[in-house]
Amino acid sequence: MKRSLIERKLGKVERALDKAIERQEIPGAVVLARMPREGELLEYAWVRGLAAARPERLPMRRSTIFDLASLTKPIATTTAIMMLVEEGSIALDDPVAKTLPAFADRGKEQVTIRHLLSHSAGLKPWRGFHELLIQKERKTGERLLGTREGREWILDRVLRSGLVHEPGAAAVYGDLDFIVLGALVEAVSKQPFDEFCETRIFTRLGLVDTRFFPIPVDGSQAAPDAVRRRVAATENCPWRERIIWGEVHDPNASAMGGVAGHAGLFSTADDVMRFAQLFLDAWHGRNDSLPNARVREFAERQNLPESSDWALGWDTPTVGASSSGRHFGPHSVGHLGFTGTSLWIDLERELIVVMLTNRIHQVAKRSRFDLRPKIHDAIYEGLTAGMDDVASASAASPDEADASDDESDTHEPASHSASDSPVAPPPVAVSE
């Protein structure tokens, strides 16, 4: 294995991320990747930038906790549904109204759990329920945002909403499908959604820094101050009139009290990597932390309709237009989060890339849409450097010329140790 070649190729990842920080497209990032090669496990880690620029200036660390935004959908909600299917409490083709009778309203009797997971139910992708609650608060003087009453009000309107197309006729990515799924988990399990996820998923899988931050009844700070200082800040919210730091960014999840099926989960890059590795191992039948057959089932494209790329709760690569880049194969799953988070898993090649940024915090301009695929391509080409099957693809990379003037960059030597310092740890570690 040509170690120096691998490290030189991975320098392209660092240059792209450093440029994004210099251009003020992202304040900082934590990027982890791993892939087995020639009997060894190659692992890559990059940490740089700021976790918060305001109200305090805090460096990014490997242990920084991120608002995962829509990564909540696969890691929490989809996994919760998978657990309930495995234990026989529900079936994928059960009508949703079987468990949530209010959902039968307005012609939704035939919508199934499978439809919701594959974004093909026909619900509107999004509605600003938080704005409706703000208007209601102004009229009544009653506090609703973040309360149990506000949560129930939103759930009632989601469950009774109409369809914009017939179930299975189109796949339109959105949040309402997963708000319903979160409510379904609660109805079946008889537990609050965050408690079910904590006991049945996070604790069971050893995810030590993965949690929801419910908003206290009095509306005070969701995360304790000691924890909040580990959290990456997000946007300066106009209606909350503060920098969002230690509480969920998503407005509807916030209005629902910080816990919802579509958003609200917080985690570290290492926890996301651990979840991805357990998912990958289950797909290969190497452990039973997650139900093996169910993992394989949920990772398959549903073809609802035929042109859809959606599996069950997971996206799959769209040829020529995927955030995963050019190299992730057809047996890959992944997801993005609005706050700047990303997870992609190539199930056959066993490549995992976790990219967590706080791209909506105090930036001059939002990060370019091509940053994620550029990073994924560079990581793949780096970890596979010298292998015949990627040599031609790597040579033909359209980004190579952009980085050619930086080819003289040097990198630290490989190391087995992880680092929590604000300085990036050594780029590549190899273990047996």
NUFIFI-129817 format. One line per 4 residues: number of its first residue (from 1); for each residue x, y, z of C-alpha. Coordinates in Angstrom, 3 decimals, m for minus. Example, Ala and Ser with C-alpha at 12.3 -4.5 7.8 and 13.67 -1.06 7.14 Angstrom:
# residues 2
1) 12.300 m4.500 7.800; 13.670 m1.060 7.140
END
This chain:
# residues 432
1) 0.000 0.000 0.000; 1.457 3.388 m1.037; 0.928 5.344 2.164; 2.559 8.553 0.943
5) 0.362 8.541 m2.168; m2.773 8.122 m0.035; m1.825 11.040 2.209; m0.946 13.245 m0.767
9) m4.287 12.517 m2.421; m6.159 13.197 0.823; m4.529 16.611 0.909; m7.117 17.565 m1.688
13) m9.819 17.124 0.974; m8.041 19.475 3.345; m7.457 22.106 0.676; m11.123 22.125 m0.331
17) m12.307 22.474 3.263; m9.689 25.085 4.137; m10.792 27.133 1.126; m14.436 26.857 2.214
21) m13.474 28.250 5.626; m11.322 30.993 4.094; m14.215 31.998 1.824; m16.485 32.093 4.900
25) m18.753 29.446 3.420; m18.477 27.303 6.565; m17.124 28.295 9.999; m15.679 24.836 10.592
29) m16.076 21.108 10.115; m15.353 17.644 11.438; m14.837 15.039 8.712; m14.304 11.334 9.403
33) m13.909 8.528 6.878; m12.958 4.873 6.978; m12.615 2.008 4.535; m10.955 m1.426 4.690
37) m8.139 m1.995 2.226; m5.740 m4.902 1.803; m6.523 m6.330 5.230; m6.191 m3.013 7.051
41) m8.684 m0.356 8.105; m7.833 3.082 6.742; m9.252 5.908 8.853; m9.187 9.618 8.057
45) m9.976 12.543 10.377; m9.990 16.311 9.761; m11.003 18.973 12.294; m10.729 22.704 11.675
49) m12.394 26.065 12.202; m14.889 27.366 14.739; m17.778 25.658 16.490; m19.109 29.094 17.419
53) m18.157 32.624 16.418; m20.903 34.250 18.495; m21.892 34.758 21.272; m18.543 33.176 22.193
57) m15.635 32.203 19.992; m15.070 28.457 20.445; m12.795 26.210 18.370; m14.125 23.199 16.516
61) m13.156 19.930 18.185; m13.614 16.308 17.257; m15.975 16.028 20.244; m18.157 18.957 19.080
65) m21.863 18.134 19.167; m23.819 19.120 16.038; m27.475 19.742 15.336; m27.925 16.903 12.830
69) m31.115 18.392 11.340; m32.542 15.860 8.853; m30.010 13.167 9.749; m32.612 12.668 12.492
73) m34.704 10.924 9.848; m32.437 7.899 9.175; m30.577 7.664 12.497; m33.526 8.078 14.872
77) m36.897 7.783 13.126; m36.129 5.189 10.458; m34.232 3.036 12.944; m37.115 3.295 15.428
81) m39.583 2.148 12.760; m37.205 m0.679 11.808; m37.142 m1.851 15.438; m40.945 m1.849 15.646
85) m41.245 m3.747 12.355; m38.700 m6.316 13.527; m40.578 m6.978 16.768; m43.863 m7.362 14.877
89) m45.619 m4.333 16.351; m46.177 m2.837 12.889; m45.700 m3.821 9.240; m44.348 m1.648 6.448
93) m47.531 m1.982 4.409; m49.876 m1.220 7.298; m52.069 1.813 6.651; m50.878 4.649 8.867
97) m54.483 5.226 9.944; m54.512 1.774 11.564; m52.354 3.249 14.328; m53.232 6.942 13.973
101) m56.981 7.109 13.155; m56.906 10.888 12.624; m54.615 10.316 9.648; m57.508 8.763 7.678
105) m58.945 12.249 7.239; m59.022 13.795 3.731; m58.474 10.673 1.650; m55.348 9.281 3.304
109) m56.770 5.864 4.232; m54.463 4.020 1.813; m51.211 5.737 2.822; m48.845 3.170 4.344
113) m45.781 3.326 6.553; m43.735 2.369 3.473; m45.088 5.423 1.646; m43.994 7.722 4.470
117) m40.493 6.230 4.684; m39.984 6.581 0.918; m41.406 10.134 0.737; m44.124 8.929 m1.622
121) m47.187 9.392 0.613; m48.353 12.526 m1.183; m48.135 14.925 1.772; m46.909 18.473 1.326
125) m43.149 18.564 1.858; m43.245 21.410 4.392; m45.466 23.917 6.150; m44.451 26.702 8.499
129) m46.444 25.540 11.503; m44.227 27.619 13.790; m45.461 30.736 11.989; m49.071 29.725 12.587
133) m48.323 29.196 16.278; m46.659 32.613 16.494; m49.811 34.182 15.023; m51.971 32.213 17.458
137) m49.845 33.353 20.401; m50.244 36.989 19.348; m54.014 36.636 19.172; m54.526 34.733 22.424
141) m51.588 35.838 24.558; m51.067 32.168 25.394; m47.581 30.650 25.166; m47.627 27.765 22.674
145) m44.201 27.553 21.026; m42.260 24.655 22.504; m45.098 23.528 24.768; m47.048 20.260 24.893
149) m50.130 22.142 23.681; m48.209 23.570 20.740; m46.839 20.132 19.876; m50.321 18.581 19.907
153) m51.690 21.450 17.808; m49.028 20.880 15.130; m49.452 17.096 15.154; m53.213 17.439 14.740
157) m52.782 19.631 11.671; m50.155 17.361 10.149; m52.310 14.268 10.659; m55.365 15.973 9.153
161) m53.541 17.572 6.202; m54.515 16.715 2.639; m52.612 15.072 m0.198; m50.974 16.828 m3.126
165) m50.734 13.598 m5.159; m51.851 9.980 m4.908; m49.756 7.693 m2.684; m46.910 6.159 m4.697
169) m47.396 8.473 m7.685; m44.366 10.648 m6.906; m41.524 10.877 m4.426; m41.168 14.372 m2.980
173) m38.722 14.804 m0.129; m40.216 16.531 2.882; m40.641 16.771 6.631; m44.314 16.014 7.174
177) m43.886 12.302 6.393; m41.405 11.981 9.246; m43.374 14.108 11.691; m46.125 11.519 11.225
181) m43.657 8.645 11.680; m42.437 10.154 14.947; m46.031 10.292 16.185; m46.553 6.700 15.053
185) m43.542 5.510 17.094; m45.011 7.184 20.168; m48.455 5.678 19.601; m47.121 2.137 19.157
189) m44.475 2.203 21.888; m46.495 4.238 24.406; m43.321 6.245 25.034; m42.223 9.778 24.156
193) m40.228 9.649 20.939; m36.967 10.827 22.484; m37.220 8.288 25.329; m37.856 5.432 22.900
197) m34.837 6.445 20.825; m32.654 6.813 23.916; m33.447 3.376 25.341; m33.955 1.333 22.182
201) m31.343 2.875 19.866; m28.743 5.224 21.343; m27.955 3.335 24.563; m28.173 m0.048 22.864
205) m25.745 1.005 20.137; m23.322 2.764 22.470; m23.959 6.268 21.115; m22.778 8.268 24.110
209) m23.262 11.810 22.756; m26.440 11.337 20.722; m29.592 12.890 22.119; m32.500 15.253 21.679
213) m32.558 18.497 23.671; m36.210 18.934 24.731; m37.140 22.550 25.420; m37.975 22.979 29.139
217) m41.550 23.878 30.062; m40.451 27.351 31.170; m38.846 27.993 27.779; m35.319 28.191 29.194
221) m32.149 26.934 27.498; m32.604 23.379 26.176; m29.045 22.161 26.755; m27.292 22.581 30.120
225) m24.536 25.194 29.857; m21.710 22.666 30.288; m23.119 20.652 27.384; m23.990 23.707 25.308
229) m20.342 24.754 25.188; m19.658 21.533 23.281; m22.386 22.293 20.721; m21.814 23.949 17.342
233) m23.887 27.104 16.996; m26.239 27.562 14.045; m28.314 30.467 12.750; m29.229 33.861 14.165
237) m32.984 33.225 14.343; m35.171 36.304 13.717; m38.272 35.040 15.539; m36.341 33.615 18.500
241) m34.145 36.741 18.472; m30.913 34.944 19.341; m28.116 32.783 17.993; m29.348 29.194 18.052
245) m26.875 27.378 20.246; m27.686 24.219 22.194; m31.245 24.005 20.893; m32.715 22.696 17.677
249) m32.467 24.975 14.644; m35.430 23.575 12.688; m38.383 25.910 13.349; m41.123 23.280 13.386
253) m39.100 20.933 15.602; m38.483 23.858 17.957; m42.179 24.717 18.007; m42.866 21.061 18.883
257) m40.611 21.249 21.931; m37.311 20.181 20.375; m38.317 16.571 19.704; m39.749 15.443 16.367
261) m39.412 12.702 13.783; m37.953 14.973 11.109; m35.354 16.973 13.085; m34.032 17.632 16.567
265) m31.271 15.056 17.013; m27.786 16.137 18.151; m24.626 14.048 17.909; m20.872 13.974 17.347
269) m19.012 12.797 14.269; m17.707 9.781 16.193; m21.210 8.714 17.240; m22.498 9.103 13.681
273) m19.538 7.035 12.468; m20.275 4.351 15.074; m23.926 4.190 13.988; m22.895 3.955 10.330
277) m20.393 1.179 11.054; m23.002 m0.843 12.967; m25.473 m0.343 10.101; m22.814 m1.460 7.610
281) m21.858 m4.480 9.726; m25.519 m5.479 10.039; m25.938 m5.227 6.248; m23.051 m7.704 5.937
285) m24.464 m9.924 8.704; m21.486 m9.359 11.000; m23.388 m8.365 14.151; m26.908 m8.272 15.530
289) m26.914 m4.799 17.086; m29.371 m3.965 14.309; m31.594 m6.600 12.670; m29.582 m7.813 9.670
293) m32.424 m8.691 7.307; m34.261 m5.452 8.100; m31.168 m3.354 7.452; m30.813 m4.933 4.016
297) m34.517 m4.394 3.350; m34.448 m0.741 4.414; m31.362 m0.050 2.266; m33.120 m1.137 m0.953
301) m34.634 1.381 m3.347; m38.423 1.205 m3.173; m39.203 2.370 m6.730; m42.189 4.375 m5.515
305) m42.522 5.484 m8.263; m40.105 3.712 m10.606; m37.891 6.787 m11.011; m37.411 7.370 m7.276
309) m33.988 7.021 m5.651; m35.409 6.657 m2.138; m34.911 3.571 m0.013; m36.733 3.324 3.342
313) m35.713 6.448 5.215; m32.447 6.655 3.276; m31.431 8.371 0.056; m29.394 6.523 m2.566
317) m27.049 8.048 m5.162; m28.666 9.847 m8.079; m26.468 9.236 m11.109; m24.716 12.457 m12.077
321) m26.392 14.569 m9.396; m25.642 13.083 m5.985; m24.128 14.814 m2.977; m22.151 11.575 m2.550
325) m20.125 12.448 m5.644; m19.121 10.219 m8.554; m17.773 7.110 m6.836; m20.358 5.816 m4.354
329) m21.880 2.682 m5.847; m25.516 1.659 m6.377; m25.559 m0.143 m3.022; m24.995 3.054 m1.070
333) m27.232 4.963 1.332; m26.948 8.407 2.818; m28.684 11.557 3.960; m28.093 15.287 4.376
337) m29.075 17.818 7.022; m29.862 21.498 6.417; m27.445 22.671 9.122; m24.540 21.278 7.079
341) m24.457 17.630 8.075; m23.955 14.605 5.845; m23.544 10.832 6.070; m22.871 8.457 3.172
345) m22.197 4.711 3.355; m21.045 2.593 0.408; m22.302 m0.762 1.636; m20.336 m2.900 m0.828
349) m16.990 m1.080 m0.699; m17.514 m0.460 3.044; m16.618 3.213 2.739; m18.160 5.564 5.307
353) m17.888 9.359 5.167; m19.236 11.572 7.960; m19.109 15.296 7.234; m20.471 17.615 9.928
357) m20.331 21.393 9.480; m22.170 24.378 10.953; m22.642 25.994 7.551; m25.518 28.290 8.597
361) m23.654 29.983 11.471; m22.267 33.475 10.834; m21.195 32.835 7.256; m20.682 35.413 4.510
365) m22.330 33.077 2.013; m23.787 29.598 2.163; m21.420 26.801 1.204; m21.492 25.838 m2.446
369) m23.618 22.874 m3.412; m20.569 21.197 m4.958; m18.584 21.088 m1.693; m20.019 17.780 m0.476
373) m19.517 15.808 m3.712; m16.046 17.323 m4.071; m15.128 16.113 m0.557; m16.607 12.654 m1.131
377) m14.772 12.278 m4.435; m11.472 13.375 m2.902; m11.811 11.019 0.067; m12.633 8.067 m2.153
381) m9.774 8.829 m4.529; m7.421 9.274 m1.580; m8.291 6.079 0.269; m8.149 4.064 m2.957
385) m5.032 5.751 m4.360; m2.890 3.317 m6.315; m5.693 0.822 m6.895; m6.231 0.025 m10.572
389) m10.012 0.461 m10.563; m9.848 4.146 m9.596; m6.647 5.236 m11.306; m8.372 6.418 m14.453
393) m11.217 8.113 m12.589; m8.798 9.926 m10.326; m6.690 11.083 m13.266; m9.775 12.447 m14.981
397) m11.043 14.348 m11.946; m12.272 17.807 m13.011; m11.100 19.284 m9.702; m7.454 18.193 m10.042
401) m6.426 21.327 m11.920; m7.996 23.534 m9.226; m5.740 22.009 m6.586; m2.595 21.570 m8.687
405) m0.947 24.741 m7.400; m1.173 23.330 m3.870; 0.363 19.930 m4.570; 3.471 20.839 m2.575
409) 1.470 20.829 0.688; 2.858 18.441 3.275; 0.912 16.416 5.831; 1.583 15.135 9.293
413) 2.670 11.503 9.627; 0.040 8.866 10.269; m0.920 8.062 13.832; m3.153 5.645 15.720
417) m4.243 8.261 18.249; m7.369 10.397 18.103; m7.230 14.036 19.109; m9.751 16.421 20.627
421) m7.602 19.482 20.094; m8.844 22.248 17.776; m5.944 21.387 15.479; m6.712 18.654 12.973
425) m5.475 15.206 14.010; m3.069 13.345 11.728; m4.854 12.625 8.435; m4.622 8.853 8.153
429) m4.504 6.087 10.715; m4.156 2.414 9.866; m5.236 m0.428 12.107; m5.298 m4.156 11.630
END
